Amino acid sequence: MKVLLKGFIGLLIIILIGGIGAKYYYEVNTKPVSTDNDIESVEVEIPSGSSTSKIASLLEENKLIRNTNVFRVVSKLKGTDGKLKAGFYNLNTGMSPGEILDELVEGGRSGKTIKFTIPEGYTIEEMADKLSKEEIINRETFINLTNNIDKFSEDYEFLNEIPEGNNMEGYLFPETYEVYADSSEEEIIRKMLDQFNSVYVEKLKGKKFKQGLNINQLITLASIVERESMVDEERSKVAEVFYNRLEIGMKLQSCATVQYILGERKPNLSIADTQIDSVYNTYLNTGLPPAPIATPGLEAIEATINPEEHDFLYFVLKDDGSSTHTFSTNYSDHLKAK
């Protein structure tokens, strides 16, 4: 009898230990693969007719789940077997198996994509016009979202640099993008902010800039450099002209800032144009405008970070069709170059 009792107790202990072990195994393998600081986005295609087992293997191959067997168990417990839909999915390593299953039940995209290009120096208004004409966005929705910085600032810390009352001007990076044909305006904006974030992390975050500019001021100056110079090789030279003016308290007198106020790229400004009462008018106000006037490209940003050192205070476009400028240190020489 004692032998039987000991055997029974031993069996209970084994079962108990096994149960605790199984519970621990389940809990560990239902956690996301990554922590908050190490999350990566992964695009996955789930082929038509895929079983839960095949889907689990695909997810494991893409390092989105820890264990295929546990994923299948979770699917059974949630009652999602046979309900997982084919398509393209944007998942991430911070999602739990349950969260991934919810996405797969909801359904993915068809996979059809479209491309669009945002040129350097475009304003948000110009972007909205272009993309709405290409039937990619609703213009009003797009504009409204770019005004709603609070909606995006938690995910993109650089947006917190923008002074209150301004939109995302300057931060929707110019690039050729490929997106799903049914992408929403918010998804498109996030795609563009993601691209700027790549530049931000590599070139801007935690860096010190000339004359103590903060990130918003640097991007503001870069946007002026973008609009004032058409040849990449001249951008760092143009940037230094503006730095030189800032240093001595001289007005920037950038035609591009007045064009921004007017909402058109007027080739020749009138005296009246340069007298428009606006915080963006660098003919009237000393220093930088409060925010960017356009979206600067990488070359303009790099030129503003690392300007070419010189003493020039003026530049004027040459009339030889080269799109380059003549630079001068004084107003007398500047007048001669005109």
C-alpha positions in Angstrom: 0.0 0.0 0.0 2.8 2.4 0.9 4.6 1.6 -2.3 1.4 2.4 -4.3 0.9 5.6 -2.4 4.5 6.7 -3.1 4.1 5.8 -6.7 0.9 7.8 -6.9 2.5 10.8 -5.2 5.4 10.6 -7.6 3.1 10.5 -10.5 1.3 13.6 -9.3 4.6 15.4 -8.9 5.6 14.5 -12.4 2.2 15.6 -13.7 2.5 18.9 -11.7 6.0 19.6 -12.9 5.0 18.7 -16.5 2.0 21.1 -16.2 4.1 23.9 -14.9 6.6 23.3 -17.6 4.0 23.2 -20.3 2.5 26.5 -19.0 5.9 28.2 -19.0 6.6 26.8 -22.5 3.3 28.2 -23.7 3.7 31.6 -22.1 7.2 32.1 -23.4 6.2 31.2 -27.0 3.1 33.3 -27.1 5.2 36.4 -26.4 6.3 38.7 -29.3 9.7 38.0 -30.8 11.0 41.5 -30.1 10.8 44.1 -27.4 9.7 47.7 -27.8 13.2 48.8 -28.6 13.9 46.2 -31.3 10.7 45.9 -33.4 11.1 45.4 -37.1 8.4 45.5 -39.8 8.1 42.5 -42.1 6.0 42.1 -45.2 4.6 38.6 -45.6 2.6 37.0 -48.4 0.2 34.3 -47.4 -0.6 32.2 -50.5 -4.1 31.1 -51.3 -5.1 27.8 -49.8 -2.4 27.9 -47.1 -3.1 25.7 -44.0 -2.5 27.0 -40.5 0.7 24.8 -40.4 2.0 26.3 -43.6 1.2 29.8 -42.4 3.0 29.1 -39.1 6.1 27.9 -41.0 6.1 31.1 -43.1 5.8 33.3 -40.0 8.6 31.4 -38.3 10.8 31.7 -41.3 10.3 35.5 -41.2 11.0 35.6 -37.5 7.6 36.8 -36.6 6.7 33.9 -34.1 8.8 31.9 -31.7 7.2 28.4 -32.2 5.0 26.9 -34.9 3.3 24.4 -32.7 2.3 27.0 -30.1 1.0 29.2 -32.9 -1.2 26.3 -34.1 -2.4 25.8 -30.5 -3.3 29.5 -30.2 -5.1 29.3 -33.5 -7.2 26.4 -32.3 -8.0 28.1 -29.0 -9.1 31.3 -30.8 -11.1 29.3 -33.3 -9.3 30.8 -36.3 -8.4 27.5 -38.1 -9.7 27.7 -41.6 -10.4 31.4 -41.3 -7.0 32.8 -42.1 -7.0 34.7 -45.4 -4.5 34.9 -48.2 -2.9 38.2 -49.1 0.0 40.6 -48.4 0.4 41.7 -44.7 2.5 44.3 -43.0 3.3 42.6 -39.7 6.0 43.3 -37.1 8.1 41.5 -34.6 6.4 43.2 -31.7 3.1 41.4 -32.4 2.0 38.4 -30.4 0.7 35.2 -32.1 -2.8 36.2 -31.1 -2.4 39.7 -32.7 -1.0 38.2 -35.9 -4.0 35.8 -36.1 -6.4 38.7 -35.7 -4.7 40.4 -38.7 -4.8 37.2 -40.8 -8.5 36.7 -40.0 -9.2 40.3 -41.1 -7.5 39.8 -44.4 -4.5 41.2 -46.3 -4.1 43.3 -49.4 -4.4 42.1 -52.9 -0.7 42.8 -53.6 -1.3 45.4 -56.5 1.0 48.3 -56.0 1.5 51.8 -57.6 4.4 54.1 -57.7 4.5 57.9 -57.3 7.3 60.4 -57.1 7.6 63.5 -54.8 10.2 65.8 -56.3 12.7 67.8 -54.1 11.4 71.2 -53.2 7.7 70.4 -53.3 5.4 72.0 -50.8 2.6 70.0 -49.2 0.1 71.8 -51.4 2.0 70.8 -54.5 2.2 67.2 -53.2 -1.5 67.1 -52.6 -2.2 68.5 -56.1 0.0 66.0 -57.8 -1.2 62.9 -55.9 -4.9 63.9 -56.2 -4.5 64.3 -60.0 -2.9 60.9 -60.1 -6.0 59.6 -58.2 -3.8 58.3 -55.3 -5.3 60.4 -52.5 -8.2 62.6 -51.6 -6.7 66.1 -51.5 -8.7 67.4 -48.5 -8.0 64.3 -46.4 -4.3 64.4 -47.1 -4.0 68.1 -46.3 -6.0 67.7 -43.0 -3.8 64.8 -41.9 -0.6 66.8 -42.5 -2.0 69.5 -40.2 -2.6 66.9 -37.5 0.9 66.6 -36.1 -0.4 65.2 -32.8 -1.7 62.1 -34.6 1.8 61.2 -35.7 4.2 62.7 -33.2 4.3 59.8 -30.9 5.7 57.6 -33.7 8.0 60.2 -35.2 9.8 62.2 -32.6 11.2 64.7 -35.0 7.7 66.1 -35.5 7.9 67.4 -31.9 10.5 69.9 -33.1 7.9 71.7 -35.3 6.6 74.9 -33.6 2.9 74.8 -32.7 0.6 76.0 -35.4 2.6 74.6 -38.3 2.0 71.5 -40.4 4.5 68.8 -41.7 6.0 71.0 -44.3 9.6 69.9 -44.9 9.2 66.5 -43.3 7.5 64.4 -46.0 10.6 63.2 -47.7 11.0 63.6 -51.5 11.4 60.2 -53.1 9.9 57.6 -55.5 7.5 55.4 -53.5 5.8 52.1 -54.1 2.6 51.6 -52.1 -0.4 49.3 -52.2 -3.1 50.6 -54.6 -5.6 50.8 -51.8 -3.3 52.6 -49.4 -5.0 55.3 -47.3 -3.8 58.9 -47.0 -2.5 58.1 -43.6 -0.5 55.1 -44.8 1.0 57.2 -47.6 2.0 60.0 -45.1 3.5 57.4 -42.8 5.5 56.0 -45.7 7.0 59.4 -46.4 7.6 60.1 -42.7 9.4 56.7 -42.4 11.7 57.8 -45.2 12.5 61.1 -43.4 13.0 59.2 -40.2 15.8 57.1 -41.9 17.6 60.4 -42.7 16.8 61.7 -39.3 18.4 58.7 -37.5 21.5 58.7 -39.7 22.1 62.4 -40.2 20.3 64.5 -37.6 19.4 62.8 -34.4 21.7 63.9 -31.5 23.9 66.0 -33.7 25.1 69.5 -33.2 24.7 71.9 -36.1 26.4 75.2 -37.2 25.3 78.3 -35.2 23.5 76.0 -32.8 20.5 75.4 -35.1 18.0 72.9 -33.9 16.5 70.3 -36.2 13.5 72.4 -37.3 15.8 75.3 -38.0 18.2 73.1 -40.0 15.4 71.7 -42.1 14.0 75.2 -42.6 17.3 76.4 -43.9 17.7 73.3 -46.0 14.3 73.9 -47.5 15.5 77.4 -48.5 18.8 76.0 -49.9 16.7 73.4 -51.9 14.6 76.1 -53.5 17.4 78.6 -54.1 19.9 76.2 -55.7 19.3 73.9 -58.7 22.8 72.4 -59.0 23.8 70.0 -56.3 27.5 71.1 -56.4 26.4 74.6 -55.4 24.1 73.8 -52.5 26.8 73.9 -49.8 28.0 77.2 -51.1 24.5 78.6 -51.1 23.9 77.3 -47.6 27.0 79.2 -46.3 25.8 82.4 -47.8 22.7 82.2 -45.6 24.8 81.1 -42.6 27.0 84.2 -43.2 24.0 86.4 -43.3 22.5 84.9 -40.1 25.8 85.4 -38.3 25.8 89.1 -38.9 22.1 89.7 -38.5 21.5 90.4 -42.2 18.2 89.6 -43.7 18.2 86.4 -45.8 16.2 88.0 -48.6 15.2 84.7 -50.1 12.9 84.9 -53.1 11.8 81.3 -52.3 10.2 82.4 -49.0 8.1 85.0 -50.7 7.1 82.5 -53.4 6.0 80.3 -50.5 3.8 83.0 -49.2 2.3 83.7 -52.6 1.7 80.0 -53.2 3.3 80.2 -56.7 6.7 80.0 -58.1 6.7 83.5 -59.5 9.9 84.0 -61.5 10.2 87.7 -60.9 9.0 89.3 -57.6 7.6 92.8 -57.5 8.5 95.3 -54.8 5.0 94.8 -53.4 5.6 91.1 -53.2 8.7 91.6 -51.0 6.7 93.8 -48.7 4.0 91.2 -47.8 3.4 91.0 -44.1 4.3 87.5 -43.1 6.6 85.7 -40.7 7.9 83.8 -43.7 9.0 87.0 -45.5 12.8 87.1 -45.2 12.9 90.4 -46.9 11.1 92.0 -43.9 12.2 89.7 -41.1 15.7 88.9 -39.8 16.5 85.3 -39.2 14.9 82.1 -40.4 11.2 81.6 -41.0 9.4 79.6 -38.3 9.2 76.4 -40.3 10.3 74.9 -43.7 9.0 76.3 -46.9 9.3 73.0 -48.9 10.6 69.5 -48.6 14.4 69.4 -48.9 16.2 66.5 -50.6 19.1 64.7 -49.1 21.7 66.8 -51.0 20.2 70.0 -49.6 20.1 68.6 -46.0 23.7 67.4 -46.2 24.8 70.8 -47.7 23.2 72.6 -44.8 24.8 70.3 -42.3 28.3 70.7 -43.9 28.3 74.1 -45.8 31.4 75.2 -47.8 33.2 77.8 -45.8 33.6 81.2 -47.5 32.8 84.9 -47.0 30.2 85.5 -49.7 27.0 87.3 -48.8 25.3 87.5 -52.2 24.6 85.3 -55.2 22.8 85.8 -58.5 21.7 83.4 -61.2 23.9 83.5 -64.3 22.2 84.1 -67.6 24.2 81.4 -69.5 21.6 78.7 -68.9 23.9 76.7 -66.5 21.5 77.2 -63.5 24.6 78.2 -61.5 25.3 81.4 -59.7 27.8 84.2 -59.4 28.8 84.8 -55.7 29.9 88.1 -54.2 31.2 89.4 -50.9 29.8 92.9 -51.3 26.8 94.6 -52.8 28.8 96.5 -55.3 30.1 93.4 -56.9 26.7 91.8 -56.7 25.2 94.6 -58.7 27.9 94.2 -61.4 27.1 90.5 -61.6 23.4 91.0 -62.2 
